[in-house]
Amino acid sequence: MARRYKLDEKDFSEINITPFTDVVLVLLIIFMITSPFLISGSFKVKLPESVTAEKEITQGAEVYMTSASEVYVNNTKVSLNELPVYIKIEFGKKNNKDVIVKADKEVKHGDFIKLLDVLKTSGAQKLLISTKKVDNVNNKL
C-alpha cells in the first residue's frame, strides 16, 4: 500500500522549545521576586559592620529594630510596652531565653538602650547583637 501523502522529514527534525522557555522564564521571575523575602525577612535592616563578628546564631528569639526605631518580633510590629508579652511567647517557643537583636546601624543610641533594657527586664538571659562581618573596618571609615 502506497502512502498518499509524503511527509517532509525536515518538519520533525527540530523540537519546539518555546513553551519550555516560557515556563522557565516565569519560574525565574517568581524566584527573583520571592528570594529577598526568604533571605532577610521583610525588614530593611542595615546591620552595623564589624571585623570581629562571629557566625550567626539562630537559636534565640529574634528582635528587629528598624532605622525608624520600630520594633518587630516574628514579623509583627510591636511597641516597647507590648514587647515583654511577645518576647515571653518566643521564649516558650524556643525553649531558651536568648535574644538576637538585629538593629539598623542608623538607630539612635538611646532607643537601642531602651530596647535592651526592656528585653533584659522581660527575662532575657543573653542578649546577642547581630552585626555584618567585614574584612577590614579601616577601609569603611
N, C-alpha and C positions, 0 to 999 in steps of 0.2 A: 504494500500500500504506500503510495507516494504522498508526501506532505503537500498540502495545498499552499501553505504559506511558508516561505523561507524566513527563519528567524535570523536577525542580524546579530552575529556573535559580539559585535562591538558594544551593543546596548547593555550587556550583562557583565562586562569586564570591570566595571567600577562600582564601588559601594557608595551609596548616598549617605554621607556623614553629617548632613545639615541638621537633622533632628538631634543627633547625639551632641553636636556642638552647642545647640540651643540649650539643652539640658545642663551641660557642663557650665556654660556661662551664667545661667540662672543660679545654680548652686554656688558658684564663685561669688556672685553678688550677695547672696544670702549670708555666706560665711564672712565676707568682708564687713557687712553691716553689723552682725551679731558678735564678732570676735572682741571688739573693745569692751563690751559689757561683761564678757566672760573673764577677761584678764584682770581688770581693775575695778570691777563693780560698776555701779552707776554714778560714782562720785568723781569729781575732778579735784584730786588732791595732789599737789606737787610736794613730795616729801623733801625735807632738807637733805643735803648731801653730806657724806661723812666718809673719811678714809678708813675709819675703824669699824664700820658697820659689819655686823655679823650676819650669818644666814637667817632668813626669816623663820620665825617660829609661829606655827598656825594652831597651837593647842589652846590658846586662850580666847577670851571674848574680844572681838574687835570693835573699837570705837573710833569713828571718823570725826574729824573737825575740819570743816572747810575754811577757806580764806575769809568767808563772811562770818566766822565763828558759829556756824550751825553744827549741831551735834547729831550724828546718826548712829543708831545701833540696829543691826540686822535690816538694813535698807529702810529704816523708819526714822524720820526726823523726830527728835525728842528735845525737850527743853532741859536745862540743868536741874530743874525741880523734879521732872519725871524720870531722870536718868537712874536714880537708885532702884526704882521698880524694874526697869528694863534690864539693868545690869545684873540684878539678882536672879532674874529669869535665865539670863545667859549663863550665870554660874551653875545653875541647876542642869542646864543642857550640856555644858562642857565638863562637868564634874571636877572642876578646879576653879580657883579664884584668881587666875592670871588674866591681865587685861593688856591687849596690844593697842596702843594709841597711835593712830595714823593721822597726824595733824599736818595741815598745809604749812609750808615754810613762811607764808605771809600772815599767819595767825599772830595776834598781839600776845605778848608775853603774859600779860595779866589774865587774859581769857584762858590761855593754856594752863596756867597755875590753878585757876578756878576749877577747870575740868579735872585736873589731877587730884585736887582736894576733894571734890565730890566723889570721885572714884575710890579714893582711899577711905573716906568715911562710909562708903557703901559696902565695905568689906573686902576690897581688892587686896590681895596679899603681895602680888608682884606686878609692878607697872613697867611694861616694855614699850619704849618709844621707837617707832619704826623710822628708819632713815634709808636713803638710797646710797649705795656704795659707789664711790668714785676712786679712780686710781691715784690722783694727786690733787689735794684740795688747794694747793698754792696756785694752780692754773685757773681755778674758778674765782679767786679773789680779785 
